[in-house]
Amino acid sequence: IGFGLVVAISILSLMPPPPTPLHFSFADKVEHSAGYFALGLYFLCLTKQTRVVFAVFLLGVGLEGIQAFLPWRTFDMWDLVANGLGAVLSYAAYLLFWKKNGKNSLCVIAQKQD
């Protein structure tokens, strides 16, 4: 599942921009945050290592950097902010649900991978 999330985010980040299913001015930022939130939360649940949040953000930095060299994509600092926000929110959700209860219903899928 984790590998699939990384591949999906990478492909979506590097292919020509698809039409967005959401139709408001910052819809792509919501999509960025949601993708990096899912990726961060999955790997936090799987590893319980907080450095995962930094690794997820670095993936976003790398992919955004590559976009600067692709003629069909552009580098966007606000995309980086949205990626980082998604990663940080994944950590907040992890702490809120995992640390508070000693278990996390959000982590059921990752826990089945153990």
TASULSUL-V339861 format. One record per backbone hydrogen bond with DSSP energy under -0.5 kcal/mol. NH is the residue of the N-H (numbers start at 1). CO is the residue of the C=O. E is the energy in kcal/mol with one decimal. If there is no record, write none. Layout:
nh->NH co->CO e->E
nh->NH co->CO e->E
This chain:
nh->5 co->1 e->-2.2
nh->6 co->2 e->-2.3
nh->7 co->3 e->-2.7
nh->8 co->4 e->-2.7
nh->9 co->5 e->-2.6
nh->10 co->6 e->-2.4
nh->11 co->7 e->-2.9
nh->12 co->8 e->-2.7
nh->13 co->9 e->-1.8
nh->14 co->10 e->-1.5
nh->15 co->11 e->-2.1
nh->17 co->72 e->-0.7
nh->27 co->24 e->-1.9
nh->29 co->26 e->-0.6
nh->30 co->26 e->-1.5
nh->31 co->27 e->-2.1
nh->32 co->28 e->-2.4
nh->33 co->29 e->-2.7
nh->34 co->30 e->-2.6
nh->35 co->31 e->-2.3
nh->36 co->32 e->-2.4
nh->37 co->33 e->-2.2
nh->38 co->34 e->-2.4
nh->39 co->35 e->-2.2
nh->40 co->36 e->-2.4
nh->41 co->37 e->-2.9
nh->42 co->38 e->-2.3
nh->43 co->39 e->-2.1
nh->44 co->40 e->-2.4
nh->45 co->41 e->-2.6
nh->46 co->42 e->-2.1
nh->47 co->43 e->-2.6
nh->48 co->44 e->-2.6
nh->50 co->48 e->-0.5
nh->52 co->49 e->-1.6
nh->53 co->50 e->-1.5
nh->54 co->50 e->-0.6
nh->55 co->51 e->-2.1
nh->56 co->52 e->-2.8
nh->57 co->53 e->-2.1
nh->58 co->54 e->-2.6
nh->59 co->55 e->-2.0
nh->60 co->56 e->-1.7
nh->61 co->57 e->-2.3
nh->62 co->58 e->-2.8
nh->63 co->59 e->-2.7
nh->64 co->60 e->-2.4
nh->65 co->61 e->-2.4
nh->66 co->62 e->-2.2
nh->67 co->63 e->-1.9
nh->68 co->64 e->-0.9
nh->68 co->65 e->-0.7
nh->69 co->66 e->-1.9
nh->70 co->67 e->-1.2
nh->73 co->70 e->-1.3
nh->79 co->76 e->-0.8
nh->80 co->76 e->-1.4
nh->81 co->77 e->-2.0
nh->82 co->78 e->-2.3
nh->83 co->79 e->-2.6
nh->84 co->80 e->-2.7
nh->85 co->81 e->-2.6
nh->86 co->82 e->-2.3
nh->87 co->83 e->-2.1
nh->88 co->84 e->-2.7
nh->89 co->85 e->-2.8
nh->90 co->86 e->-1.7
nh->91 co->87 e->-1.5
nh->92 co->88 e->-2.3
nh->93 co->89 e->-2.7
nh->94 co->90 e->-2.3
nh->95 co->91 e->-2.8
nh->96 co->92 e->-2.8
nh->97 co->93 e->-2.5
nh->98 co->94 e->-2.9
nh->99 co->94 e->-0.8
nh->99 co->95 e->-0.5
nh->100 co->95 e->-1.0
nh->101 co->97 e->-1.0
nh->102 co->98 e->-2.5
nh->103 co->97 e->-0.5
nh->107 co->104 e->-1.4
nh->108 co->105 e->-1.1
nh->111 co->107 e->-2.7
nh->112 co->108 e->-1.5
nh->113 co->109 e->-0.5
nh->113 co->110 e->-1.2
nh->114 co->110 e->-0.5
nh->114 co->111 e->-1.0
